Amino acid sequence: MSIQHINVLTDVFLITCIVQRGRAKAVLKAAQDAGAQGATIHYGHGFGVQELLGVLSVAINTEKEIINILVPSDLRDMIFEKMSVAGHMDTPGMGMIYSTRVEKAATYIPQHILDDIAASEASKKHA
């Protein structure tokens, strides 16, 4: 039996963006344009906000799309900002976005990317 090498990432953040149904595609496109590699999208049903915003005469759809993206820490702020703009987070009732530090994550990483990371870290040590 062979021993598999597991690549553990320790410098990543999870960005979660909850948007109105039908808006996830635009938010995902913005994240990918900013450097995100992939995402998971699932569906949910919101509760509570519609009563609050109903007072302001804003109709709120309770059907939600939830986008989860793991991003490296150096891209977090840029991806977060682009997703916020694409999701219209500055508009009442459009959704919310937040990021969470991930202690560690494991996934397959192609060898050429591992080589690039090692070369980058080696050049930092010699600089």
Backbone as numpy.savetxt, mean C-alpha at the origin, in Angstrom:
# Nx Ny Nz CAx CAy CAz Cx Cy Cz
16.45 -34.21 1.37 15.60 -33.03 1.37 16.49 -31.80 1.37
16.18 -30.84 0.49 16.98 -29.62 0.41 16.42 -28.55 1.33
17.30 -27.71 1.81 16.90 -26.60 2.67 16.65 -25.38 1.80
15.48 -24.81 1.92 15.15 -23.62 1.15 15.56 -22.38 1.91
16.05 -21.40 1.16 16.40 -20.12 1.76 15.17 -19.22 1.74
14.83 -18.66 2.87 13.68 -17.76 2.97 14.20 -16.34 3.07
13.74 -15.48 2.17 14.11 -14.07 2.19 13.16 -13.33 3.12
13.70 -12.78 4.18 12.89 -12.05 5.15 13.17 -10.56 4.98
12.10 -9.81 4.79 12.18 -8.35 4.65 11.86 -7.73 6.00
12.67 -6.77 6.41 12.45 -6.14 7.72 12.27 -4.63 7.64
12.39 -4.07 6.47 12.29 -2.62 6.31 11.13 -2.28 5.38
9.93 -2.80 5.72 8.77 -2.60 4.86 7.59 -2.05 5.67
6.68 -1.44 4.93 5.45 -0.90 5.50 4.27 -1.46 4.73
3.16 -1.61 5.41 1.91 -1.99 4.79 1.07 -0.73 4.65
0.74 -0.38 3.42 -0.18 0.74 3.19 -1.55 0.14 2.92
-2.52 0.58 3.68 -3.91 0.14 3.51 -4.73 1.35 3.12
-5.45 1.21 2.02 -6.29 2.30 1.53 -7.70 1.76 1.32
-8.67 2.40 1.95 -10.07 2.00 1.85 -10.78 3.07 1.04
-11.35 2.66 -0.09 -11.97 3.62 -1.01 -13.38 3.16 -1.40
-14.11 4.08 -1.99 -15.43 3.75 -2.51 -15.31 2.69 -3.61
-16.30 1.83 -3.71 -16.30 0.77 -4.73 -16.13 1.40 -6.11
-15.19 0.85 -6.88 -14.92 1.35 -8.22 -13.71 2.28 -8.31
-13.14 2.68 -7.17 -12.00 3.60 -7.16 -10.65 2.90 -7.02
-10.64 1.62 -6.69 -9.38 0.92 -6.41 -8.44 0.90 -7.62
-8.98 0.78 -8.80 -8.13 0.69 -9.99 -7.28 1.95 -10.16
-7.86 3.11 -9.96 -7.13 4.38 -10.09 -6.07 4.51 -8.99
-6.40 4.08 -7.78 -5.47 4.15 -6.65 -4.30 3.19 -6.89
-4.61 1.99 -7.36 -3.57 1.01 -7.64 -2.64 1.49 -8.75
-3.19 2.10 -9.79 -2.38 2.62 -10.90 -1.42 3.69 -10.38
-1.90 4.57 -9.52 -1.05 5.62 -8.94 0.07 5.00 -8.11
-0.25 3.96 -7.34 0.76 3.29 -6.51 1.82 2.63 -7.38
1.40 1.97 -8.44 2.35 1.31 -9.34 3.23 2.33 -10.05
2.65 3.45 -10.46 3.43 4.51 -11.11 4.48 5.09 -10.16
4.19 5.02 -8.85 5.13 5.54 -7.84 6.15 4.50 -7.39
6.05 3.26 -7.90 7.05 2.26 -7.58 6.56 1.02 -6.85
5.27 0.94 -6.53 4.75 -0.25 -5.86 4.78 -1.43 -6.83
5.09 -2.60 -6.32 5.24 -3.79 -7.17 3.96 -4.60 -7.32
3.07 -4.54 -6.39 1.85 -5.34 -6.45 0.93 -4.97 -5.31
-0.25 -5.56 -5.32 -1.23 -5.22 -4.29 -2.23 -6.35 -4.13
-2.93 -6.30 -3.04 -4.07 -7.18 -2.81 -5.29 -6.28 -2.65
-6.33 -6.60 -3.36 -7.58 -5.82 -3.26 -8.68 -6.77 -2.81
-9.43 -6.36 -1.81 -10.60 -7.13 -1.41 -11.73 -6.16 -1.12
-12.90 -6.71 -0.89 -14.10 -5.89 -0.77 -14.64 -5.93 0.65
-15.27 -4.84 1.03 -15.82 -4.74 2.37 -17.07 -3.87 2.37
-17.62 -3.74 3.54 -18.83 -2.94 3.73 -18.58 -2.00 4.89
-18.70 -0.70 4.64 -18.45 0.29 5.67 -19.65 0.48 6.57
-19.40 1.02 7.75 -20.47 1.29 8.69 -20.09 2.47 9.55
-21.04 3.33 9.86 -20.80 4.41 10.79 -20.61 5.76 10.15
-19.82 5.84 9.11 -19.51 7.13 8.50 -20.72 7.72 7.80
-21.55 6.87 7.18 -22.68 7.40 6.44 -23.65 8.20 7.32
-23.80 7.80 8.59 -24.67 8.56 9.48 -24.09 9.95 9.76
-22.78 10.00 10.00 -22.12 11.26 10.29 -22.17 12.20 9.09
-21.83 11.68 7.92 -21.80 12.53 6.74 -23.19 12.78 6.17
-24.17 11.95 6.57 -25.55 12.19 6.13 -26.06 13.54 6.63
-25.59 13.97 7.77 -25.95 15.28 8.32 -25.49 16.39 7.37
-24.36 16.15 6.69 -23.84 17.14 5.75 -24.46 17.01 4.36
-25.47 16.15 4.23 -26.15 15.89 2.96 -25.20 15.33 1.91
-24.28 14.47 2.33 -23.38 13.79 1.40 -23.78 12.32 1.38
-24.10 11.81 0.20 -24.47 10.41 0.07 -23.20 9.56 0.08
-23.16 8.57 0.96 -21.99 7.72 1.10 -22.36 6.29 0.72
-21.61 5.72 -0.23 -21.78 4.33 -0.60 -21.06 3.48 0.43
-21.72 2.48 0.99 -21.09 1.67 2.02 -20.27 0.52 1.44
-20.34 0.28 0.13 -19.51 -0.75 -0.51 -18.10 -0.20 -0.66
-17.11 -0.94 -0.16 -15.73 -0.46 -0.14 -14.79 -1.42 -0.86
-13.68 -0.88 -1.35 -12.57 -1.67 -1.85 -11.38 -1.37 -0.95
-10.71 -2.41 -0.51 -9.58 -2.26 0.39 -8.32 -2.70 -0.33
-7.35 -1.80 -0.43 -6.10 -2.06 -1.15 -5.00 -2.20 -0.11
-4.27 -3.31 -0.15 -3.12 -3.54 0.73 -1.88 -3.67 -0.12
-0.85 -2.87 0.21 0.39 -2.90 -0.55 1.56 -2.89 0.44
2.49 -3.83 0.28 3.74 -3.82 1.03 4.75 -3.02 0.24
5.36 -2.03 0.89 6.31 -1.16 0.20 7.57 -1.01 1.04
8.72 -0.81 0.38 9.95 -0.53 1.14 9.85 0.84 1.79
10.53 1.00 2.90 10.42 2.25 3.66 10.82 3.48 2.85
11.79 3.33 1.94 12.23 4.51 1.18 11.20 4.98 0.15
10.22 4.14 -0.19 9.17 4.54 -1.14 7.84 4.84 -0.46
7.75 4.58 0.84 6.48 4.69 1.55 5.81 6.06 1.39
6.52 7.13 1.66 5.90 8.46 1.62 5.41 8.83 0.22
6.20 8.53 -0.80 5.80 8.87 -2.16 4.57 8.05 -2.59
4.58 6.75 -2.33 3.45 5.91 -2.70 2.20 6.32 -1.92
2.37 6.58 -0.64 1.26 7.01 0.22 0.62 8.28 -0.34
1.45 9.25 -0.70 0.94 10.52 -1.23 0.19 10.32 -2.55
0.78 9.54 -3.46 0.14 9.32 -4.76 -1.19 8.58 -4.60
-1.23 7.61 -3.69 -2.49 6.89 -3.45 -3.53 7.81 -2.83
-3.10 8.69 -1.93 -4.02 9.64 -1.30 -4.66 10.56 -2.31
-3.84 11.06 -3.23 -4.35 11.97 -4.26 -5.30 11.22 -5.19
-4.90 10.04 -5.65 -5.74 9.27 -6.58 -7.06 8.84 -5.95
-7.04 8.59 -4.64 -8.25 8.18 -3.94 -9.10 9.33 -3.44
-8.66 10.56 -3.69 -9.38 11.77 -3.25 -9.62 11.75 -1.74
-8.57 11.44 -0.99 -8.69 11.37 0.46 -8.99 12.71 1.11
-8.86 13.80 0.34 -9.17 15.13 0.87 -10.65 15.48 0.71
-11.45 14.54 0.22 -12.88 14.76 0.01 -13.67 13.96 1.04
-14.63 14.59 1.72 -15.42 13.86 2.73 -16.09 12.61 2.14
-15.98 11.51 2.87 -16.66 10.29 2.49 -15.97 9.43 1.44
-14.79 9.83 0.97 -14.13 9.06 -0.08 -13.33 7.88 0.46
-12.95 7.91 1.73 -12.22 6.77 2.29 -11.14 7.21 3.25
-10.20 6.30 3.47 -9.09 6.60 4.37 -7.87 5.78 3.95
-6.72 6.23 4.38 -5.47 5.54 4.08 -4.58 5.60 5.31
-3.85 4.53 5.55 -2.89 4.53 6.67 -1.76 3.56 6.35
-0.64 3.76 7.03 0.48 2.85 6.87 0.87 2.28 8.22
1.36 1.05 8.19 1.75 0.33 9.39 3.12 -0.30 9.17
4.01 -0.15 10.12 5.32 -0.81 10.03 5.10 -2.32 10.16
5.76 -3.06 9.28 5.69 -4.52 9.31 6.99 -5.03 9.94
6.87 -5.83 10.98 8.06 -6.33 11.66 8.91 -7.18 10.73
8.28 -8.12 10.03 9.00 -8.87 9.01 8.01 -9.53 8.07
8.46 -9.73 6.85 7.66 -10.38 5.82 8.58 -11.30 5.03
8.04 -12.39 4.55 8.84 -13.33 3.76 8.18 -13.51 2.39
9.01 -13.52 1.36 8.52 -13.70 0.01 9.67 -14.12 -0.89
9.34 -14.53 -2.09 10.36 -14.85 -3.08 10.92 -13.54 -3.62
12.24 -13.46 -3.71 12.90 -12.30 -4.31 13.85 -12.83 -5.37
13.70 -12.39 -6.62 14.59 -12.87 -7.68 16.06 -12.58 -7.35
16.95 -13.47 -7.79 18.37 -13.36 -7.47 18.98 -12.04 -7.93
18.57 -11.54 -9.11 19.17 -10.29 -9.60 18.84 -9.11 -8.68
17.70 -9.13 -8.03 17.35 -8.06 -7.09 18.19 -8.20 -5.82
18.37 -9.43 -5.35 19.23 -9.64 -4.19 20.65 -9.19 -4.47
21.13 -9.45 -5.69 22.47 -9.02 -6.07 22.58 -7.49 -6.08
21.54 -6.82 -6.60 21.52 -5.35 -6.62 21.54 -4.77 -5.21
20.79 -5.39 -4.31 20.75 -4.93 -2.92 22.13 -5.09 -2.27
22.74 -6.24 -2.49 24.07 -6.49 -1.92 25.09 -5.51 -2.47
25.04 -5.23 -3.77 25.98 -4.27 -4.38 25.75 -2.88 -3.83
24.51 -2.50 -3.65 24.18 -1.18 -3.11 24.70 -1.01 -1.69
24.51 -2.04 -0.87 24.99 -1.98 0.51 26.52 -1.97 0.57
27.16 -2.70 -0.35 28.62 -2.72 -0.39 29.16 -1.35 -0.78
28.50 -0.69 -1.72 28.97 0.64 -2.16 28.76 1.68 -1.06
27.74 1.52 -0.24 27.51 2.44 0.88 28.62 2.31 1.93
29.10 1.08 2.13 30.15 0.85 3.11 31.47 1.46 2.66
31.71 1.49 1.35 32.97 2.02 0.81 32.91 3.52 0.56
31.72 4.10 0.69 31.60 5.55 0.42 31.91 6.38 1.63
